[in-house]
Amino acid sequence: QVQLVESGGGLVQPGGSLRLSCAASGSSFSLYVMGWYRQAPGKQRELVATMRSGASRNYAESVKGRFTISRENGKNTVDLQMDSLEPEDTAVYYCYAQLSPISGSIWGQGTEVTVSS
């Protein structure tokens, strides 16, 4: 069974940077897609960025130009570099993965990001 573990959340001032990391265990194959979603208080969970094993990246419009998703070849890990953070980025960030295009979603436990002065 694949499990996802996130790290790297915390408190940062507006304009600052944070880097989130996620590592998957339990799969000997490269995961089809890995990425990040977030959920702010009182709001629905939303896509932040995803990246397929073939290096195709997908970003939410609100984070384009500020966030960068990356995956390490041969490893089931995914990082999210977040720059120029805004208070609106405050949320719990969840790591996300799929084994294949037709498999179900796998979620991490979430890591909290707070952007505040």
Secondary structure, DSSP 8 states (H G I E B T S, - for coil): --EEEEE--EEE-TT--EEEEEEEES-SS--SEEEEEEE-TTS--EEEEEEETT--EEE-TTTTTTEEEEE-TTS-EEEEEE-S--GGG-EEEEEEEESSTTS--EE---EEEEE--
